[in-house]
């Protein structure tokens, strides 16, 4: 899309529809998402996540009114150059002709839960009836037909047209709420980090809390601590406990709840918090009180920048693996509304008609002094997203590590009173500091996310990245002259 004269937004939309084909357990037409776009020095947070229906009832499936297609349409309307149908054409072709199953998708299909969801769907099976494996072609003719309808009828098909008629037959999804669905555009959360301005998802996303986490760690002296040390893990974990508490206590849909974003992203106030951080033992106890570990976090992320400096950080999801498990017209419906019961305080994260839940997705960017994007970043991983995002940003922005070093570095999260380490190297050292440590097994690696990041050097015009193979990942860097 970039080579054809499209913007970064055109490219991100096309990639998102392709993701909907080749990562059907993670994102797609039945879900939603959030994108931060920086263009011409202005930053916008596009919120197109799922909402509660107009009667205010959450169905047993947890499915909300999907916003994915509305979000793609609004992004295209505001920032796109290429025709809408052109953006769907690659995804339609992949769905119709088939695309090779990745290792990550194969593991999702072959898991017991994946089999319970896909076992009756022939496109996910080989001719002998066994599940598809890595490298097999996944052909999805139903999805190709649905996307062809979107290309021809336009995005309104989902909300007032052909697809709306199909979706409205699903419990919890009604024609009136589909027709009334709107994308919200807010300013992203923002605050200084090192020599940069950090942008992250606006509430109800936890971007302000992630900025708070990094600012507290910075004020605690993390820039002077060796990244491959127990002390580095300790400082970020203690900062995360504060940020996690902020999410649980203050966050909700900003159309219904006042979230103190400016206070949470105030470096002076966070420096005061840093001066009084509790030790590891007390931090662990407070983490245990918050609870909230998730065993099936699932999302996708796309980062794009074009030759004009337009940048997009886009996180899309159907929430848990395979969403609600409901298969409609070639895609799976979300279970996003479960987030009303598993995150936050009852007073700030309540289900009401048209309301969006708190969640963990948080597309992020760093801008330089000229307000130009220098790091475009995001990751899947559910509750792991803040810790993973903060760790990579701290390494890149405060330690000067390149992405090829920062992204594959071992990850961690303090949750439910346990410090969960991706790798065992720092287990003894963090135990010595007072943490109750659990080391993940190899099968849990995907839970630590898959960072999709681009670093931009404005002096040379160069762009660099690193493919995080914990899940499906890849990157392409072209030249402005084609």
Wavefront OBJ file of the C-alpha trace (Angstrom):
o trace
v 0.000 0.000 0.000
v 2.872 2.381 0.715
v 4.476 1.567 -2.628
v 1.173 2.342 -4.342
v 1.062 5.824 -2.842
v -0.987 5.026 0.237
v -0.465 6.588 3.640
v 0.679 4.797 6.779
v -2.998 4.620 7.702
v -3.884 2.919 4.397
v -1.116 0.393 5.055
v -2.248 -0.247 8.625
v -5.859 -0.804 7.535
v -4.807 -3.278 4.847
v -2.562 -5.082 7.319
v -5.386 -5.183 9.872
v -7.729 -6.888 7.406
v -4.947 -9.327 6.469
v -4.442 -10.004 10.182
v -8.167 -10.715 10.419
v -7.599 -13.504 7.887
v -4.369 -15.020 9.182
v -4.868 -14.397 12.925
v -8.582 -15.225 13.262
v -8.173 -16.257 16.911
v -6.828 -12.822 17.776
v -8.565 -10.024 15.868
v -10.997 -9.303 13.097
v -14.362 -8.012 11.961
v -16.065 -9.294 15.118
v -13.862 -7.273 17.456
v -12.498 -3.793 17.926
v -9.393 -1.825 18.720
v -7.614 1.471 19.229
v -5.155 3.369 17.037
v -2.939 6.342 17.741
v -2.179 8.395 14.628
v 0.410 11.177 14.476
v 0.115 13.349 11.362
v 1.245 16.920 10.728
v 2.341 17.300 14.345
v -1.052 16.303 15.766
v -1.800 13.122 17.708
v -5.225 11.447 17.777
v -6.484 8.394 19.660
v -9.139 6.514 17.630
v -11.299 4.379 19.917
v -13.360 1.755 18.087
v -13.778 -0.907 20.721
v -16.935 -2.849 21.480
v -19.851 -1.259 23.346
v -22.724 -2.520 25.460
v -26.043 -2.714 23.630
v -28.758 -0.080 24.126
v -30.630 -2.109 26.727
v -27.489 -2.306 28.852
v -27.351 -6.087 29.038
v -24.183 -8.165 28.675
v -24.975 -11.478 26.951
v -23.675 -14.696 28.420
v -21.044 -14.799 25.676
v -19.617 -11.406 26.696
v -19.925 -10.160 23.108
v -20.238 -6.431 22.544
v -21.190 -4.437 19.456
v -18.087 -4.787 17.232
v -16.303 -1.595 16.199
v -13.453 -2.875 14.030
v -14.943 -1.988 10.638
v -16.225 1.392 11.847
v -12.736 2.143 13.117
v -11.104 1.230 9.828
v -13.634 3.397 7.968
v -13.033 6.437 10.210
v -9.254 6.085 9.960
v -9.545 5.792 6.185
v -11.842 8.803 5.972
v -9.503 10.982 8.039
v -6.099 9.831 6.769
v -6.398 7.511 3.766
v -5.531 8.065 0.107
v -6.276 4.759 -1.607
v -9.782 3.475 -2.438
v -11.461 1.492 0.350
v -11.863 -1.612 -1.805
v -8.126 -1.618 -2.601
v -7.335 -1.952 1.098
v -9.427 -5.100 1.415
v -8.215 -6.716 -1.817
v -5.111 -8.458 -0.361
v -7.083 -9.877 2.574
v -9.828 -11.138 0.258
v -7.251 -12.856 -1.931
v -5.538 -14.520 1.044
v -8.862 -15.698 2.459
v -10.016 -17.054 -0.904
v -6.764 -18.684 -2.045
v -5.378 -19.558 1.380
v -2.478 -18.436 3.499
v 0.093 -20.550 5.367
v -0.736 -21.246 9.009
v 1.859 -19.776 11.362
v 3.360 -21.616 14.291
v 1.389 -19.376 16.636
v -1.964 -19.926 14.894
v -1.294 -23.663 14.701
v -0.815 -23.769 18.463
v -4.110 -21.907 18.926
v -5.998 -24.274 16.604
v -4.513 -27.386 18.188
v -5.074 -26.394 21.803
v -7.996 -28.123 23.550
v -9.968 -24.875 23.577
v -9.085 -24.162 19.945
v -10.363 -27.584 18.980
v -13.578 -27.037 20.900
v -14.158 -23.873 18.867
v -12.875 -24.881 15.416
v -13.404 -28.652 15.412
v -16.703 -28.354 13.554
v -15.392 -25.822 11.013
v -13.935 -27.619 7.979
v -11.575 -24.788 6.974
v -9.531 -25.436 10.111
v -9.151 -29.161 9.358
v -7.047 -31.176 6.935
v -8.739 -33.493 4.462
v -8.262 -36.391 6.875
v -10.132 -34.496 9.593
v -7.111 -33.634 11.729
v -6.405 -30.002 12.721
v -4.335 -27.754 10.470
v -0.635 -27.588 11.312
v 2.080 -25.001 10.744
v 2.572 -24.416 7.021
v -0.816 -25.802 5.959
v -2.994 -23.519 3.836
v -5.944 -21.931 5.634
v -8.681 -21.229 3.076
v -11.663 -19.205 4.364
v -14.250 -18.787 1.628
v -16.933 -17.531 4.041
v -14.607 -14.782 5.236
v -13.619 -13.937 1.648
v -17.307 -13.520 0.790
v -17.883 -11.293 3.830
v -14.872 -9.114 3.034
v -15.960 -8.876 -0.605
v -19.302 -7.627 0.671
v -17.478 -5.005 2.765
v -15.484 -3.928 -0.273
v -18.578 -3.578 -2.455
v -21.233 -2.408 -0.006
v -18.855 -0.411 2.174
v -18.324 -0.373 5.945
v -21.991 0.448 6.547
v -22.745 -3.200 5.724
v -21.821 -4.104 9.312
v -23.979 -1.418 10.889
v -27.037 -0.911 8.682
v -26.644 -3.268 5.722
v -26.273 -6.931 4.826
v -23.931 -7.928 7.648
v -26.004 -6.014 10.201
v -28.914 -8.313 9.367
v -26.724 -11.336 10.150
v -25.081 -9.909 13.287
v -28.388 -8.814 14.808
v -29.426 -12.456 15.075
v -26.724 -12.942 17.729
v -27.707 -12.560 21.420
v -26.737 -9.158 22.767
v -26.292 -7.541 19.349
v -29.247 -5.571 18.007
v -29.916 -3.485 14.907
v -30.476 -0.272 16.853
v -27.109 -0.351 18.635
v -25.301 -1.378 15.462
v -26.841 1.560 13.589
v -25.922 3.964 16.416
v -22.302 2.831 16.761
v -19.763 5.667 16.679
v -15.970 5.866 16.792
v -14.599 8.147 19.515
v -11.568 10.350 18.876
v -9.660 11.580 21.927
v -6.239 12.988 22.657
v -3.907 10.156 23.679
v -2.455 10.150 27.181
v 0.864 12.018 27.103
v 3.795 12.745 29.389
v 7.568 13.324 29.347
v 9.913 10.325 29.496
v 13.624 11.026 29.219
v 14.094 13.428 26.317
v 10.858 12.311 24.670
v 7.104 12.743 24.902
v 5.389 9.409 25.454
v 1.925 8.900 23.952
v -0.245 5.960 24.934
v -3.862 4.858 24.822
v -6.490 7.234 26.229
v -8.893 5.918 28.889
v -10.512 3.479 29.161
v -7.137 2.098 27.997
v -4.310 2.142 30.572
v -1.931 4.406 28.638
v -1.779 7.053 31.371
v -0.869 4.371 33.907
v 1.898 3.003 31.667
v 3.340 6.517 31.379
v 3.068 6.803 35.169
v 4.940 3.505 35.531
v 7.823 4.636 33.316
v 8.013 8.048 34.994
v 8.171 6.471 38.465
v 10.877 4.062 37.343
v 12.825 6.931 35.775
v 12.566 9.031 38.939
v 13.732 5.985 40.926
v 16.974 5.933 38.942
v 16.331 3.063 36.580
v 18.499 4.736 33.925
v 21.501 4.030 36.169
v 20.616 0.374 36.767
v 21.915 -2.456 34.587
v 18.950 -3.695 32.490
v 19.954 -7.343 32.924
v 19.792 -7.144 36.715
v 17.382 -7.988 39.532
v 17.325 -4.284 40.421
v 15.931 -3.359 36.995
v 13.100 -5.868 37.418
v 12.551 -4.653 40.970
v 12.193 -0.965 40.071
v 9.791 -1.584 37.187
v 7.761 -4.053 39.277
v 7.396 -1.594 42.154
v 6.407 1.125 39.676
v 3.930 -1.262 38.037
v 2.224 -1.933 41.347
v 1.391 1.782 41.580
v 0.256 1.919 37.947
v -1.815 -1.250 38.298
v -3.547 0.235 41.338
v -4.263 3.386 39.305
v -5.985 1.324 36.607
v -8.021 -0.629 39.128
v -9.096 2.446 41.107
v -9.589 5.234 38.561
v -10.156 3.954 35.036
v -13.365 3.734 33.074
v -14.952 4.962 29.843
v -14.103 8.704 29.768
v -17.591 9.523 28.493
v -18.923 8.240 31.826
v -16.021 8.632 34.289
v -13.471 11.379 34.960
v -10.053 9.723 34.806
v -7.231 11.901 36.308
v -4.953 11.572 33.274
v -3.023 14.799 33.859
v -2.236 13.861 37.449
v -1.224 10.315 36.541
v 1.193 11.591 33.880
v 2.670 14.438 35.945
v 6.425 13.756 36.312
v 6.716 15.851 39.491
v 3.930 13.967 41.235
v 5.345 10.644 40.079
v 8.789 11.636 41.357
v 7.204 12.127 44.789
v 5.636 8.668 44.536
v 9.022 7.236 43.540
v 10.580 8.627 46.711
v 8.177 6.638 48.870
v 7.878 3.342 46.978
v 7.418 0.366 49.298
v 9.995 -2.420 49.294
v 9.629 -5.648 47.349
v 7.824 -7.519 50.111
v 5.202 -4.818 50.670
v 4.841 -4.342 46.913
v 4.203 -8.077 46.534
v 1.533 -7.967 49.243
v -0.215 -5.058 47.550
v -0.071 -6.890 44.227
v -1.713 -9.913 45.821
v -4.574 -7.712 46.974
v -5.132 -6.420 43.420
v -5.147 -9.904 41.851
v -6.091 -10.266 38.216
v -3.686 -12.643 36.454
v -4.934 -13.744 33.023
v -3.947 -17.040 31.439
v -5.330 -16.375 27.947
v -4.433 -12.842 26.879
v -4.730 -12.296 23.150
v -4.433 -9.310 20.806
v -2.643 -8.162 17.637
v -0.570 -5.052 17.000
v 0.567 -3.188 13.867
v 3.053 -0.289 13.675
v 3.554 1.760 10.484
v 5.323 4.971 9.479
v 5.421 6.450 5.985
v 7.808 8.735 4.105
v 5.808 11.814 5.141
v 6.205 10.983 8.816
v 2.612 9.868 9.367
v 2.720 7.137 12.007
v 0.150 4.625 13.222
v 0.228 2.455 16.326
v -2.752 0.080 16.029
v -3.933 -2.573 18.486
v -6.892 -4.776 17.484
v -8.447 -7.702 19.304
v -11.411 -9.987 19.836
v -10.205 -10.194 23.487
v -9.554 -13.809 24.538
v -8.427 -16.546 22.146
v -11.235 -17.069 19.604
v -13.225 -14.331 21.356
v -16.614 -15.613 22.493
v -16.250 -18.628 20.198
v -19.284 -17.530 18.196
v -18.676 -17.954 14.464
v -20.628 -15.582 12.214
v -20.194 -15.080 8.453
v -16.590 -16.273 8.454
v -15.311 -14.553 11.601
v -15.444 -14.864 15.393
v -17.258 -12.467 17.691
v -15.496 -10.855 20.627
v -15.992 -11.386 24.346
v -14.735 -7.899 25.278
v -17.551 -7.160 27.724
v -16.052 -9.659 30.160
v -13.633 -6.838 30.967
v -16.358 -5.145 32.988
v -16.092 -7.878 35.600
v -12.361 -8.625 35.608
v -10.753 -5.145 35.662
v -11.252 -2.128 37.877
v -13.534 -0.882 40.592
v -17.250 -1.474 40.412
v -17.863 2.269 40.625
v -15.778 3.205 37.551
v -16.087 0.211 35.196
v -19.806 -0.468 35.076
v -21.693 -1.850 32.066
v -24.175 0.708 30.733
v -25.757 1.226 27.301
v -23.136 2.377 24.808
v -20.286 2.066 27.314
v -16.831 0.601 26.695
v -14.947 -1.398 29.302
v -11.493 -0.899 30.725
v -8.996 -3.153 28.981
v -5.230 -3.667 28.680
v -4.561 -2.814 25.011
v -2.408 0.286 24.651
v -0.797 1.433 21.393
v 2.119 3.732 22.203
v 4.606 6.156 20.606
v 7.560 8.304 21.600
v 7.957 11.735 19.988
v 11.088 13.873 19.813
v 11.318 17.598 20.648
v 9.926 18.441 17.197
v 6.914 16.180 17.890
v 8.104 13.647 15.324
v 7.557 9.923 15.979
v 10.825 8.209 16.924
v 9.376 4.991 18.351
v 6.095 3.398 17.262
v 5.317 0.452 19.504
v 2.664 -1.894 20.823
v 2.140 -5.491 21.863
v -0.494 -8.117 22.566
v -0.494 -9.837 25.952
v -3.495 -8.783 28.053
v -2.441 -7.704 31.542
v 1.190 -8.232 30.474
v 0.957 -5.316 27.997
v 1.897 -2.500 30.428
v 4.957 -4.286 31.840
v 6.225 -5.374 28.428
v 5.679 -1.937 26.869
v 7.329 -0.135 29.779
v 10.314 -2.490 29.817
v 11.098 -2.080 26.109
v 10.595 1.695 26.232
v 12.830 2.016 29.293
v 15.566 0.005 27.622
v 15.314 1.969 24.355
v 14.728 5.498 25.665
v 16.676 5.543 28.940
v 19.409 2.965 28.249
v 19.884 3.537 24.533
v 19.431 -0.123 23.625
v 18.503 -0.856 20.000
v 15.306 -2.778 19.379
v 17.289 -5.895 18.490
v 18.467 -5.933 22.121
v 15.441 -4.510 23.924
v 12.761 -6.676 22.299
v 14.170 -10.185 22.894
v 15.201 -9.371 26.494
v 13.471 -11.445 29.177
v 10.101 -10.152 30.363
v 8.283 -10.185 33.664
v 5.136 -9.132 35.490
v 4.263 -8.740 39.159
v 0.708 -9.983 39.561
v -1.360 -11.820 42.170
v 1.553 -11.536 44.609
v 3.947 -13.384 42.316
v 6.782 -12.120 40.147
v 6.403 -14.103 36.940
v 9.658 -14.263 34.977
v 9.831 -15.345 31.360
v 13.361 -16.736 31.828
v 15.168 -18.101 34.919
v 18.324 -15.971 34.791
v 17.219 -13.446 37.411
v 15.147 -15.800 39.567
v 17.656 -16.119 42.421
v 18.455 -12.412 42.447
v 14.837 -11.291 42.566
v 14.017 -13.877 45.252
v 16.837 -12.385 47.301
v 15.121 -9.005 47.048
v 11.960 -10.475 48.577
v 9.835 -11.597 45.628
v 7.868 -14.808 45.343
v 9.172 -15.862 41.923
v 7.575 -18.130 39.329
v 9.487 -18.955 36.133
v 7.347 -19.525 33.050
v 7.531 -22.729 31.070
v 8.210 -22.621 27.325
v 4.535 -23.072 26.484
v 3.730 -19.812 28.283
v 6.131 -17.663 26.262
v 3.355 -16.238 24.069
v 1.694 -14.771 27.165
v 4.574 -12.285 27.405
v 3.467 -10.567 24.219
v 5.044 -9.917 20.853
v 6.324 -6.371 20.518
v 5.804 -4.764 17.108
v 8.020 -1.663 17.071
v 9.666 0.731 14.651
v 12.521 3.074 15.594
v 12.987 6.143 13.372
v 16.249 8.084 12.943
v 15.273 11.463 11.485
v 18.885 12.483 10.802
v 19.524 9.553 8.469
v 15.935 8.821 7.464
v 16.470 5.235 8.590
v 13.905 2.922 10.168
v 14.833 -0.166 12.205
v 12.908 -2.976 13.825
v 13.201 -6.506 15.184
v 10.769 -9.386 14.692
v 9.575 -10.655 18.076
v 9.041 -14.357 17.467
v 7.163 -15.042 20.700
v 4.127 -14.854 18.425
v 3.650 -14.116 14.737
v 5.839 -11.162 13.755
v 7.673 -9.546 10.892
v 8.613 -6.193 9.432
v 9.429 -4.543 6.114
v 11.453 -1.371 5.601
v 11.229 0.259 2.176
v 12.660 3.435 0.635
v 10.878 6.708 0.114
v 11.695 6.595 -3.598
v 10.088 3.161 -3.892
l 1 2 3 4 5 6 7 8 9 10 11 12 13 14 15 16 17 18 19 20 21 22 23 24 25 26 27 28 29 30 31 32 33 34 35 36 37 38 39 40 41 42 43 44 45 46 47 48 49 50 51 52 53 54 55 56 57 58 59 60 61 62 63 64 65 66 67 68 69 70 71 72 73 74 75 76 77 78 79 80 81 82 83 84 85 86 87 88 89 90 91 92 93 94 95 96 97 98 99 100 101 102 103 104 105 106 107 108 109 110 111 112 113 114 115 116 117 118 119 120 121 122 123 124 125 126 127 128 129 130 131 132 133 134 135 136 137 138 139 140 141 142 143 144 145 146 147 148 149 150 151 152 153 154 155 156 157 158 159 160 161 162 163 164 165 166 167 168 169 170 171 172 173 174 175 176 177 178 179 180 181 182 183 184 185 186 187 188 189 190 191 192 193 194 195 196 197 198 199 200 201 202 203 204 205 206 207 208 209 210 211 212 213 214 215 216 217 218 219 220 221 222 223 224 225 226 227 228 229 230 231 232 233 234 235 236 237 238 239 240 241 242 243 244 245 246 247 248 249 250 251 252 253 254 255 256 257 258 259 260 261 262 263 264 265 266 267 268 269 270 271 272 273 274 275 276 277 278 279 280 281 282 283 284 285 286 287 288 289 290 291 292 293 294 295 296 297 298 299 300 301 302 303 304 305 306 307 308 309 310 311 312 313 314 315 316 317 318 319 320 321 322 323 324 325 326 327 328 329 330 331 332 333 334 335 336 337 338 339 340 341 342 343 344 345 346 347 348 349 350 351 352 353 354 355 356 357 358 359 360 361 362 363 364 365 366 367 368 369 370 371 372 373 374 375 376 377 378 379 380 381 382 383 384 385 386 387 388 389 390 391 392 393 394 395 396 397 398 399 400 401 402 403 404 405 406 407 408 409 410 411 412 413 414 415 416 417 418 419 420 421 422 423 424 425 426 427 428 429 430 431 432 433 434 435 436 437 438 439 440 441 442 443 444 445 446 447 448 449 450 451 452 453 454 455 456 457 458 459 460 461 462 463 464 465 466 467 468 469 470 471 472 473 474 475 476 477 478 479 480 481 482
